[in-house]
């Protein structure tokens, strides 16, 4: 594990592969950490310089005062690339990380070759629900959220057959930082990119889970309808598709990056 510090924010990150290879940044979802990308790291590190990091308020990264904004989360990525002396990268983010990816594609396109946004939307959920969850977590912690996360993240069949994976992810969520989680909920509450994603000009892949109850295929199709040079891939998974269907996910991302 390595750390990068700037402007009161410490980002925990890991790199894999040869720095001379094309760079690929992986951005985690709300309530997870960089270990969620294990399968992708193993798959891509032969051909890419893979950069994983914990979003501020998550994992081993610091939790500066909030509330946060998606623009702050996006600028964290750019700052990390600057620190690593990576002029241009591709980016893959899931859920909250996918919203960050859209922001980067709009505002920092010159730093990215291609962007993949997975199980996400241009506007995720409703502001009132996010603010209610933020208040709940601040008052009561993350245990109740962790207890029900699996049903939102994975299909019933995957849950039954992968008890160890579910236990590990749920434990990580329960042990997470209450304030960091709540601060990111507030970022999701206010961010709405539905009117600005049409400005995206770099190649964009949207991966949507056919059984995702959180961010639907319709949410993914909305993005593709608005963004030139974009394409939609439907995957038979729920919300954390990079874990539930790792092989298919990896192959589709590789296909997109290799074109």
Secondary structure, 3 states (H helix, E strand, C coil): CEEEEECCEEEEEEEECCCCCEEEEEECCCCCCHHHHHHHHHHHCCCEEEEEECCCCCCCCCCCCCCCCHHHHHHHHHHHHHHCCCCCEEEEEECHHHHHHHHHHHHCHHHEEEEEEECCCCCCCCHHHHHHHHHHHHHHCCHHHHHHHHHHHCCHHHHHHCHHHHHHHHHHHHCCCHHHHHHHHHHHHHCCCCCCHHHCCCEEEEEEECCCCCCCHHHHHHHHHHCCCEEEEEECCCCCHHHHCHHHHHHHHHHHHHC
